[in-house]
Amino acid sequence: MEEKRKAESLVKHTGGCHCGAIRFEVWNAADLHVFDCNCSICTKKQNRHFIVPKAHFTLLQGSENITTYTFNTHTAKHTFCKICGVQSFYTPRSNPDGFGVAPHCLDPGTVKSVTVERFCGENWEESMQKHTTIRNMSKPKEEAK
């Protein structure tokens, strides 16, 4: 599987929360496409994230230190460390079959560049209809076609 991901030009990023209780690895491009959403919770948390398929994310340690907050549709699962409070990753409403990963929680050395795209979460339904690629970001390449 690792060879296949390297063939797709993916790199292994590692990261975690502030206190180190939660650690993960995620396979993605070295050039990150990050969303800056203005919905109510993303605004409060300054939640900037990139989206990956579930198969590209592995929790390495700390499942016992994760707690989850949901609201409204309860589709998004806002997970965070119950020790330090940092949200390193979560399950986004737009992509419940994947993860939104906080680029600022990645360890240094694997990110080449970051492109930030603003997403109007204040008008979530309309924005999702207009955005043609966001739902496919949590699909493996062969499924996204």
TAKA-V476704 format. One record per pair of residues at least 24 apart in sequence whose C-alpha atoms are under 10 Angstrom apart, sorted by the first residue. I is the first residue (numbers start at 1). J is the second residue. D is the distance in whole Angstrom. If there is no record, write none. Layout:
i j d
I J D
I J D
This chain:
i j d
1 56 10
2 27 9
2 56 10
5 29 10
5 56 9
8 141 9
10 56 10
11 110 7
11 111 9
12 56 9
12 57 10
12 110 8
12 111 10
13 57 10
13 103 10
13 106 7
13 107 7
13 108 9
13 109 9
13 110 6
13 111 8
14 57 10
14 58 10
14 59 10
14 60 9
14 105 9
14 106 6
14 107 6
14 108 9
14 109 10
14 110 9
15 59 10
15 60 10
15 88 8
15 89 10
15 101 9
15 102 9
15 103 9
15 104 9
15 105 5
15 106 4
15 107 5
15 108 9
16 59 9
16 60 9
16 61 9
16 62 9
16 81 9
16 86 9
16 87 9
16 88 6
16 89 9
16 101 10
16 102 9
16 104 9
16 105 6
16 106 7
16 107 8
17 62 10
17 80 8
17 81 7
17 83 9
17 84 7
17 85 8
17 86 5
17 87 7
17 88 6
17 89 9
17 102 10
17 104 10
17 105 6
17 106 9
18 81 9
18 83 9
18 84 6
18 85 8
18 86 6
18 87 9
18 88 9
18 105 8
19 81 9
19 83 7
19 84 6
19 85 9
19 86 9
20 61 9
20 62 9
20 81 9
20 83 10
20 84 9
21 61 7
21 62 5
21 63 9
21 64 9
21 65 7
21 66 9
21 81 8
21 82 9
21 83 8
21 84 9
22 59 8
22 60 8
22 61 5
22 62 4
22 63 7
22 64 9
22 65 7
22 66 8
22 80 9
22 81 7
22 82 10
22 83 10
22 84 10
22 86 9
22 87 10
22 88 8
23 58 9
23 59 6
23 60 5
23 61 5
23 62 7
23 63 9
23 88 9
23 105 10
23 106 10
24 57 7
24 58 6
24 59 4
24 60 5
24 61 7
24 62 9
24 88 9
24 89 9
24 105 10
24 106 9
25 56 8
25 57 6
25 58 5
25 59 7
25 60 7
25 106 9
25 107 10
26 52 8
26 53 9
26 54 9
26 55 9
26 56 6
26 57 4
26 58 6
26 59 9
26 99 10
26 101 8
26 106 9
27 52 8
27 53 9
27 55 9
27 56 5
27 57 7
27 58 9
28 52 7
28 53 9
28 56 7
28 57 9
28 110 10
28 111 10
29 110 9
29 111 8
29 112 9
29 113 10
30 109 10
30 110 6
30 111 5
30 112 5
30 113 7
30 114 9
31 110 9
31 111 6
31 112 5
31 113 5
31 114 6
31 115 8
32 103 8
32 111 7
32 112 8
32 113 6
32 114 5
32 115 6
32 116 8
33 103 10
33 113 9
33 114 6
33 115 5
33 116 6
33 117 7
34 100 9
34 101 9
34 102 9
34 103 8
34 114 7
34 115 6
34 116 5
34 117 6
34 118 9
34 119 10
35 100 9
35 102 10
35 115 9
35 116 6
35 117 5
35 118 6
35 119 6
35 120 10
35 134 10
36 116 7
36 117 6
36 118 5
36 119 6
36 120 8
36 121 9
37 117 8
37 118 6
37 119 5
37 120 6
37 121 6
37 122 8
37 124 10
38 118 8
38 119 7
38 120 6
38 121 5
38 122 6
38 123 9
38 124 9
39 119 9
39 120 7
39 121 4
39 122 5
39 123 8
39 124 8
40 121 8
40 122 7
41 71 10
41 78 9
41 121 9
42 121 8
43 121 9
43 122 10
45 86 10
45 87 9
47 87 9
47 88 10
47 89 10
47 90 10
47 100 9
47 101 9
47 102 7
47 103 10
47 104 10
48 100 9
48 101 8
48 102 6
48 103 7
48 104 8
48 116 8
48 117 9
48 118 9
49 88 9
49 89 8
49 90 9
49 92 10
49 99 9
49 100 5
49 101 5
49 102 5
49 103 6
49 104 9
49 105 10
49 116 9
50 89 9
50 99 8
50 100 5
50 101 5
50 102 7
50 103 7
50 114 10
50 115 10
50 116 9
50 117 10
50 137 9
50 138 10
51 89 9
51 90 10
51 91 9
51 92 8
51 94 9
51 95 8
51 98 7
51 99 6
51 100 4
51 101 6
51 102 9
51 134 8
51 135 9
51 136 9
51 137 6
51 138 6
51 139 10
52 91 10
52 95 9
52 97 9
52 98 6
52 99 5
52 100 7
52 101 8
52 136 9
52 137 6
52 138 5
52 139 8
52 140 8
53 95 9
53 96 9
53 97 7
53 98 4
53 99 6
53 100 9
53 136 9
53 137 7
53 138 4
53 139 5
53 140 6
53 141 9
54 91 9
54 95 10
54 96 9
54 97 6
54 98 4
54 99 6
54 100 10
54 138 7
54 139 8
54 140 9
55 97 9
55 98 8
55 99 10
55 138 9
55 139 9
55 140 8
56 98 9
56 99 9
56 138 9
56 139 10
56 140 8
57 89 10
57 98 8
57 99 7
57 100 10
57 101 9
76 100 10
92 138 10
93 124 10
93 135 10
94 124 9
94 125 10
94 128 8
94 134 7
94 135 6
94 136 10
94 137 10
94 138 9
95 134 8
95 135 6
95 136 8
95 137 8
95 138 6
95 139 9
96 135 9
96 138 8
97 135 9
97 136 10
97 137 10
97 138 6
97 139 8
98 135 10
98 136 10
98 137 8
98 138 5
98 139 8
98 140 10
99 137 10
99 138 7
100 137 10
100 138 9
